């Protein structure tokens, strides 16, 4: 059974790419946010099964948003999707409590993590 997913990325093109990948994998997109502030509000409202989270965004970055979401819901499932250094930020993501880190040019890997 597919998951209900919230996509968070400041790039509308990236949100569309992630949506296409996840829908092809049988998942449902319940919402989209363009920054961390929107992500926190939508997470509380929509209660998704999973969040894909960009790191670099205006107003509130992905790590700050993930910390806030995880403090409200320690069971939240978050996968970071970014073009930043995978080794460095991947380690930061898992230390934070995320499920993992996927490079933006390898969005197919999201399906493997889910």
BAMARVEX-163030 format. One record per atom (N, C-alpha, C, CB): z, x, y; atom name. Coordinates in steps of 0.1 Angstrom, whole numbers, plus 5000, padded with zeros to 4 digits. Glycine has a CB too. Layout:
<lumpas>
    Z    X    Y atom
    Z    X    Y   CA
...
</lumpas>
This chain:
<lumpas>
    Z    X    Y atom
 5000 5008 4988    N
 5000 5000 5000   CA
 5000 5009 5012    C
 5012 4991 5000   CB
 4992 5005 5022    N
 4991 5013 5034   CA
 5003 5012 5043    C
 4979 5009 5042   CB
 5005 5021 5052    N
 5016 5022 5061   CA
 5012 5016 5075    C
 5021 5036 5063   CB
 5022 5011 5082    N
 5020 5007 5096   CA
 5023 5019 5105    C
 5030 4995 5099   CB
 5013 5023 5113    N
 5013 5036 5120   CA
 5012 5034 5135    C
 5003 5045 5114   CB
 5020 5042 5142    N
 5019 5043 5157   CA
 5013 5057 5160    C
 5033 5042 5164   CB
 5002 5056 5167    N
 4995 5069 5171   CA
 4998 5073 5185    C
 4979 5067 5169   CB
 5003 5085 5187    N
 5007 5090 5201   CA
 4999 5102 5204    C
 5022 5093 5201   CB
 4990 5101 5214    N
 4982 5113 5219   CA
 4977 5109 5233    C
 4970 5116 5209   CB
 4977 5119 5241    N
 4972 5117 5255   CA
 4957 5116 5256    C
 4977 5128 5264   CB
 4950 5119 5245    N
 4935 5119 5245   CA
 4931 5106 5238    C
 4929 5131 5238   CB
 4923 5097 5245    N
 4918 5085 5238   CA
 4909 5089 5227    C
 4912 5076 5249   CB
 4901 5099 5229    N
 4891 5104 5218   CA
 4899 5108 5206    C
 4883 5116 5223   CB
 4910 5115 5207    N
 4918 5119 5196   CA
 4925 5107 5189    C
 4929 5129 5200   CB
 4929 5098 5197    N
 4935 5085 5191   CA
 4925 5078 5183    C
 4941 5076 5202   CB
 4913 5078 5188    N
 4902 5071 5180   CA
 4899 5078 5167    C
 4889 5070 5189   CB
 4899 5092 5168    N
 4896 5100 5155   CA
 4907 5097 5145    C
 4895 5115 5159   CB
 4920 5098 5150    N
 4931 5096 5140   CA
 4931 5082 5135    C
 4944 5099 5148   CB
 4928 5072 5143    N
 4927 5058 5139   CA
 4916 5057 5128    C
 4923 5049 5150   CB
 4905 5062 5130    N
 4894 5062 5120   CA
 4898 5068 5107    C
 4881 5069 5126   CB
 4904 5079 5107    N
 4909 5086 5095   CA
 4919 5078 5088    C
 4915 5100 5099   CB
 4929 5073 5095    N
 4940 5065 5088   CA
 4935 5052 5083    C
 4951 5063 5098   CB
 4926 5045 5090    N
 4921 5032 5086   CA
 4913 5034 5073    C
 4913 5025 5097   CB
 4905 5045 5072    N
 4897 5048 5060   CA
 4907 5050 5048    C
 4889 5060 5063   CB
 4919 5055 5051    N
 4929 5057 5041   CA
 4937 5045 5037    C
 4938 5068 5045   CB
 4933 5033 5043    N
 4940 5021 5040   CA
 4952 5017 5048    C
 4944 5021 5026   CB
 4954 5024 5059    N
 4966 5022 5067   CA
 4963 5013 5079    C
 4971 5036 5073   CB
 4973 5007 5085    N
 4971 4998 5097   CA
 4977 5005 5109    C
 4979 4985 5094   CB
 4970 5005 5120    N
 4974 5010 5133   CA
 4981 4999 5140    C
 4962 5017 5141   CB
 4994 5000 5142    N
 5001 4989 5149   CA
 5002 4991 5164    C
 5015 4988 5143   CB
 5000 5004 5169    N
 5000 5006 5183   CA
 4996 5020 5186    C
 5014 5004 5188   CB
 4993 5022 5199    N
 4989 5035 5204   CA
 4997 5038 5217    C
 4973 5036 5207   CB
 5001 5051 5219    N
 5007 5055 5231   CA
 5001 5068 5237    C
 5023 5057 5229   CB
 5001 5069 5250    N
 4994 5081 5256   CA
 5004 5091 5261    C
 4985 5077 5267   CB
 5017 5089 5259    N
 5027 5099 5262   CA
 5040 5096 5254    C
 5030 5099 5278   CB
 5050 5105 5255    N
 5062 5103 5247   CA
 5070 5091 5252    C
 5070 5116 5248   CB
 5070 5089 5265    N
 5078 5078 5270   CA
 5073 5064 5264    C
 5077 5077 5286   CB
 5060 5062 5264    N
 5054 5050 5258   CA
 5057 5050 5243    C
 5039 5050 5260   CB
 5057 5062 5237    N
 5059 5063 5222   CA
 5073 5058 5218    C
 5058 5077 5217   CB
 5083 5062 5226    N
 5097 5058 5223   CA
 5099 5043 5225    C
 5107 5065 5233   CB
 5093 5037 5236    N
 5094 5023 5238   CA
 5086 5015 5227    C
 5088 5019 5252   CB
 5074 5019 5223    N
 5067 5012 5213   CA
 5073 5014 5199    C
 5053 5018 5212   CB
 5079 5025 5197    N
 5086 5027 5184   CA
 5097 5016 5182    C
 5092 5041 5183   CB
 5105 5015 5193    N
 5116 5005 5192   CA
 5111 4991 5191    C
 5125 5006 5205   CB
 5100 4988 5197    N
 5094 4974 5197   CA
 5087 4972 5183    C
 5084 4973 5208   CB
 5079 4981 5179    N
 5070 4979 5167   CA
 5076 4982 5154    C
 5057 4986 5169   CB
 5086 4991 5154    N
 5092 4996 5141   CA
 5082 5000 5131    C
 5101 4985 5135   CB
 5073 5010 5134    N
 5063 5014 5125   CA
 5069 5022 5113    C
 5052 5023 5132   CB
 5061 5023 5102    N
 5065 5031 5091   CA
 5064 5046 5094    C
 5057 5028 5078   CB
 5054 5050 5103    N
 5051 5064 5105   CA
 5046 5065 5119    C
 5041 5069 5095   CB
 5048 5077 5125    N
 5042 5080 5138   CA
 5035 5093 5138    C
 5054 5082 5149   CB
 5022 5093 5143    N
 5015 5106 5145   CA
 5018 5110 5159    C
 5000 5105 5141   CB
 5022 5122 5162    N
 5027 5126 5175   CA
 5020 5139 5180    C
 5042 5128 5175   CB
 5013 5138 5192    N
 5008 5150 5198   CA
 5020 5157 5204    C
 4998 5146 5210   CB
 5019 5170 5208    N
 5030 5177 5213   CA
 5029 5178 5229    C
 5030 5192 5208   CB
 5017 5182 5234    N
 5016 5184 5248   CA
 5011 5171 5255    C
 5006 5196 5251   CB
 5020 5165 5262    N
 5016 5152 5269   CA
 5024 5152 5282    C
 5019 5140 5260   CB
 5019 5144 5292    N
 5026 5142 5305   CA
 5038 5133 5303    C
 5016 5137 5315   CB
 5046 5132 5313    N
 5058 5124 5313   CA
 5069 5128 5303    C
 5054 5110 5311   CB
 5065 5128 5290    N
 5075 5133 5280   CA
 5067 5139 5269    C
 5084 5121 5275   CB
 5070 5151 5265    N
 5062 5157 5254   CA
 5066 5152 5240    C
 5064 5173 5254   CB
 5058 5155 5230    N
 5060 5150 5217   CA
 5074 5154 5211    C
 5050 5155 5208   CB
 5078 5166 5213    N
 5091 5171 5208   CA
 5103 5162 5214    C
 5094 5186 5210   CB
 5102 5160 5227    N
 5113 5152 5233   CA
 5113 5138 5228    C
 5111 5153 5249   CB
 5101 5132 5227    N
 5100 5119 5222   CA
 5105 5118 5207    C
 5085 5114 5223   CB
 5101 5128 5199    N
 5105 5127 5185   CA
 5121 5128 5184    C
 5099 5139 5177   CB
 5127 5137 5192    N
 5141 5138 5192   CA
 5148 5125 5196    C
 5146 5149 5203   CB
 5142 5118 5206    N
 5148 5105 5210   CA
 5146 5095 5199    C
 5141 5100 5223   CB
 5134 5094 5193    N
 5132 5085 5182   CA
 5141 5088 5170    C
 5117 5085 5177   CB
 5142 5100 5166    N
 5150 5104 5155   CA
 5165 5102 5158    C
 5148 5118 5151   CB
 5169 5103 5170    N
 5184 5100 5173   CA
 5187 5085 5172    C
 5187 5105 5188   CB
 5177 5077 5175    N
 5178 5062 5173   CA
 5176 5058 5159    C
 5168 5055 5182   CB
 5167 5065 5152    N
 5164 5061 5138   CA
 5162 5074 5130    C
 5151 5053 5137   CB
 5173 5079 5124    N
 5172 5092 5116   CA
 5162 5092 5104    C
 5186 5095 5111   CB
 5158 5080 5100    N
 5148 5078 5089   CA
 5134 5078 5094    C
 5152 5066 5081   CB
 5132 5079 5107    N
 5118 5078 5113   CA
 5110 5089 5106    C
 5118 5080 5128   CB
 5097 5085 5103    N
 5088 5095 5097   CA
 5077 5098 5108    C
 5080 5089 5085   CB
 5077 5111 5112    N
 5069 5116 5122   CA
 5060 5128 5117    C
 5077 5120 5135   CB
 5047 5127 5120    N
 5039 5139 5117   CA
 5033 5143 5130    C
 5027 5135 5107   CB
 5034 5156 5134    N
 5029 5161 5146   CA
 5014 5165 5144    C
 5036 5174 5151   CB
 5006 5162 5153    N
 4991 5164 5153   CA
 4988 5172 5166    C
 4983 5151 5151   CB
 4984 5184 5165    N
 4982 5192 5177   CA
 4973 5204 5174    C
 4996 5198 5182   CB
 4968 5210 5185    N
 4960 5222 5184   CA
 4967 5234 5187    C
 4948 5221 5194   CB
 4980 5233 5190    N
 4989 5245 5193   CA
 4991 5253 5180    C
 5002 5240 5198   CB
 4995 5265 5181    N
 4997 5274 5170   CA
 5005 5267 5158    C
 5005 5287 5175   CB
 4997 5266 5147    N
 5003 5258 5136   CA
 5015 5264 5130    C
 4992 5257 5125   CB
 5016 5278 5129    N
 5027 5284 5123   CA
 5040 5282 5131    C
 5024 5299 5121   CB
 5039 5285 5144    N
 5050 5284 5153   CA
 5055 5270 5155    C
 5047 5290 5167   CB
 5046 5261 5158    N
 5049 5247 5161   CA
 5052 5239 5148    C
 5039 5240 5169   CB
 5046 5243 5138    N
 5048 5237 5125   CA
 5063 5239 5120    C
 5039 5242 5114   CB
 5068 5251 5122    N
 5082 5254 5119   CA
 5091 5246 5128    C
 5085 5269 5120   CB
 5088 5245 5141    N
 5096 5237 5151   CA
 5096 5223 5147    C
 5090 5239 5165   CB
 5085 5218 5143    N
 5084 5203 5139   CA
 5093 5200 5127    C
 5069 5200 5136   CB
 5092 5209 5117    N
 5100 5206 5105   CA
 5115 5208 5108    C
 5096 5215 5093   CB
 5119 5217 5116    N
 5133 5219 5120   CA
 5138 5207 5127    C
 5135 5232 5129   CB
 5129 5201 5135    N
 5133 5189 5142   CA
 5135 5177 5133    C
 5122 5185 5152   CB
 5129 5177 5121    N
 5131 5166 5112   CA
 5118 5159 5109    C
 5141 5157 5117   CB
 5107 5164 5114    N
 5094 5158 5111   CA
 5089 5160 5097    C
 5083 5163 5121   CB
 5080 5151 5093    N
 5074 5153 5079   CA
 5065 5165 5078    C
 5066 5140 5075   CB
 5059 5168 5089    N
 5049 5179 5089   CA
 5042 5181 5102    C
 5040 5178 5078   CB
 5032 5190 5101    N
 5023 5193 5113   CA
 5009 5194 5108    C
 5028 5207 5119   CB
 5000 5188 5115    N
 4985 5189 5111   CA
 4978 5193 5123    C
 4980 5175 5106   CB
 4968 5202 5121    N
 4959 5206 5132   CA
 4950 5195 5136    C
 4952 5219 5128   CB
 4947 5193 5148    N
 4938 5182 5153   CA
 4924 5183 5147    C
 4936 5182 5168   CB
 4920 5195 5143    N
 4906 5196 5137   CA
 4907 5194 5121    C
 4900 5209 5140   CB
 4918 5190 5116    N
 4920 5188 5102   CA
 4927 5175 5099    C
 4928 5200 5095   CB
 4923 5164 5107    N
 4930 5151 5106   CA
 4930 5145 5092    C
 4924 5141 5116   CB
 4920 5149 5083    N
 4920 5144 5069   CA
 4933 5148 5062    C
 4908 5150 5062   CB
 4939 5159 5066    N
 4952 5163 5060   CA
 4963 5153 5062    C
 4956 5177 5065   CB
 4962 5145 5072    N
 4972 5134 5075   CA
 4973 5126 5062    C
 4968 5125 5087   CB
 4962 5122 5056    N
 4962 5114 5044   CA
 4970 5120 5033    C
 4948 5110 5040   CB
 4969 5134 5032    N
 4976 5141 5021   CA
 4991 5140 5024    C
 4971 5156 5021   CB
 4995 5142 5036    N
 5010 5141 5040   CA
 5016 5128 5038    C
 5011 5146 5054   CB
 5008 5117 5040    N
 5013 5104 5039   CA
 5015 5100 5025    C
 5004 5093 5047   CB
</lumpas>
